[in-house]
């Protein structure tokens, strides 16, 4: 006997990344989609044994993107500008797709810029794909 419609979770491998002015299409991994808020302890004078909890600042983790390195140097150039003091902030989105490739969820981030670039680990005895990594700091993320 059926009890209702079944909704399966989306698969983590089916995603896209859009960033203003960056045309790179494929990424191996994306992490850092989170938001948290600290609690501030506050003690009122009339309550000696009880602490109040007040909402603190919202914080967001850095977004880390990994992909197989190619001759594409867009992220390298963006990081190079930031390292030279010419920070160029960009907005972007992480888009989760369903099995058919249709967009299902989107996380938009604002005012991002690369704070770290990591080149591949090279090993003459291995046969793995060379992976490049960039870490983006941003000022907020929202789910659309």
C-alpha positions as CSV (number, residue, x, y, z in Angstrom):
1,X,0.0,0.0,0.0
2,X,1.4,3.4,-1.1
3,X,1.8,6.0,1.6
4,X,2.6,9.0,-0.6
5,X,5.1,10.2,-3.1
6,X,8.8,9.5,-2.6
7,X,11.4,12.2,-2.9
8,X,14.9,11.0,-3.3
9,X,17.8,13.2,-2.3
10,X,20.0,14.8,-4.9
11,X,23.4,13.4,-5.8
12,X,26.4,15.4,-4.7
13,X,28.4,15.0,-8.0
14,X,25.9,16.8,-10.2
15,X,26.7,20.6,-9.7
16,X,27.8,23.7,-11.5
17,X,29.7,26.8,-10.4
18,X,29.0,30.2,-11.9
19,X,31.2,33.2,-11.0
20,X,31.1,36.6,-12.7
21,X,33.6,36.7,-15.5
22,X,34.9,33.2,-15.0
23,X,33.9,30.7,-17.7
24,X,35.4,27.5,-16.2
25,X,32.7,24.8,-16.4
26,X,33.8,21.7,-14.6
27,X,34.9,21.2,-11.0
28,X,35.8,18.1,-9.1
29,X,34.8,19.3,-5.7
30,X,33.2,22.3,-4.0
31,X,33.1,22.7,-0.2
32,X,32.4,25.4,2.4
33,X,28.7,26.0,1.9
34,X,27.9,26.9,5.5
35,X,26.7,29.7,7.7
36,X,26.9,30.0,11.5
37,X,26.2,32.5,14.2
38,X,27.9,32.9,17.5
39,X,26.0,33.3,20.7
40,X,27.1,36.0,23.1
41,X,26.8,35.3,26.8
42,X,25.3,38.3,28.7
43,X,24.8,38.5,32.4
44,X,22.1,40.8,33.7
45,X,22.7,42.4,37.1
46,X,19.6,41.1,38.8
47,X,20.2,37.4,37.9
48,X,23.4,36.1,39.5
49,X,23.0,32.5,38.4
50,X,21.7,32.8,34.9
51,X,23.3,33.8,31.6
52,X,21.4,35.2,28.7
53,X,22.3,34.2,25.2
54,X,22.2,37.0,22.6
55,X,22.7,36.6,18.8
56,X,26.2,37.4,17.6
57,X,27.7,37.9,14.2
58,X,26.9,35.7,11.2
59,X,30.0,34.0,9.8
60,X,30.6,32.1,6.6
61,X,33.3,29.5,5.7
62,X,35.5,30.0,2.7
63,X,34.4,28.2,-0.4
64,X,37.0,25.8,-1.8
65,X,36.9,24.7,-5.4
66,X,39.0,21.9,-6.9
67,X,39.5,20.8,-10.5
68,X,41.8,19.0,-12.9
69,X,44.5,21.5,-14.0
70,X,44.6,22.6,-17.6
71,X,46.0,25.5,-19.5
72,X,43.0,27.6,-18.3
73,X,44.5,30.4,-16.1
74,X,41.4,32.4,-15.2
75,X,41.6,31.6,-11.5
76,X,45.4,32.0,-11.4
77,X,45.0,35.5,-12.9
78,X,42.2,36.4,-10.5
79,X,44.4,35.3,-7.5
80,X,47.4,37.1,-8.9
81,X,45.5,40.4,-9.0
82,X,44.5,39.9,-5.4
83,X,48.0,39.1,-4.3
84,X,49.1,42.4,-6.0
85,X,46.6,44.3,-3.9
86,X,44.1,44.7,-6.8
87,X,41.2,42.7,-5.2
88,X,38.4,42.1,-7.7
89,X,35.2,41.0,-5.9
90,X,32.8,38.8,-7.8
91,X,29.4,37.2,-7.1
92,X,28.7,33.6,-7.9
93,X,26.5,30.6,-7.4
94,X,26.8,26.9,-6.7
95,X,24.0,25.1,-8.5
96,X,22.8,21.5,-7.7
97,X,21.3,19.6,-10.6
98,X,18.9,16.7,-10.7
99,X,19.5,13.5,-12.8
100,X,18.2,15.2,-15.9
101,X,20.6,18.2,-15.5
102,X,17.8,20.6,-14.4
103,X,18.6,23.1,-11.8
104,X,17.1,22.2,-8.4
105,X,19.0,24.2,-5.7
106,X,21.2,27.3,-5.9
107,X,23.5,28.9,-3.3
108,X,24.4,32.5,-4.1
109,X,27.5,34.0,-2.6
110,X,28.5,37.7,-2.7
111,X,31.7,39.8,-2.9
112,X,34.1,36.8,-3.2
113,X,37.8,37.0,-4.0
114,X,40.5,34.3,-3.9
115,X,42.7,34.3,-0.8
116,X,44.6,31.1,-1.7
117,X,45.6,29.1,-4.7
118,X,47.2,25.7,-4.5
119,X,48.8,23.9,-7.4
120,X,48.9,20.2,-7.9
121,X,50.9,17.7,-6.0
122,X,53.2,16.0,-8.5
123,X,54.3,12.4,-8.2
124,X,56.2,10.6,-11.0
125,X,55.1,7.2,-9.7
126,X,51.4,8.0,-9.7
127,X,48.7,8.2,-12.4
128,X,46.2,10.6,-10.8
129,X,44.8,13.7,-12.4
130,X,46.7,16.9,-11.3
131,X,44.4,18.9,-9.1
132,X,44.3,22.7,-8.7
133,X,42.6,24.4,-5.8
134,X,41.3,27.9,-5.1
135,X,39.9,29.2,-1.8
136,X,37.4,32.0,-2.0
137,X,36.5,34.3,0.9
138,X,33.0,35.9,0.6
139,X,30.6,38.2,2.5
140,X,27.5,36.0,2.5
141,X,25.7,33.1,1.2
142,X,22.0,32.5,0.6
143,X,19.9,29.6,-0.7
144,X,17.7,30.5,-3.7
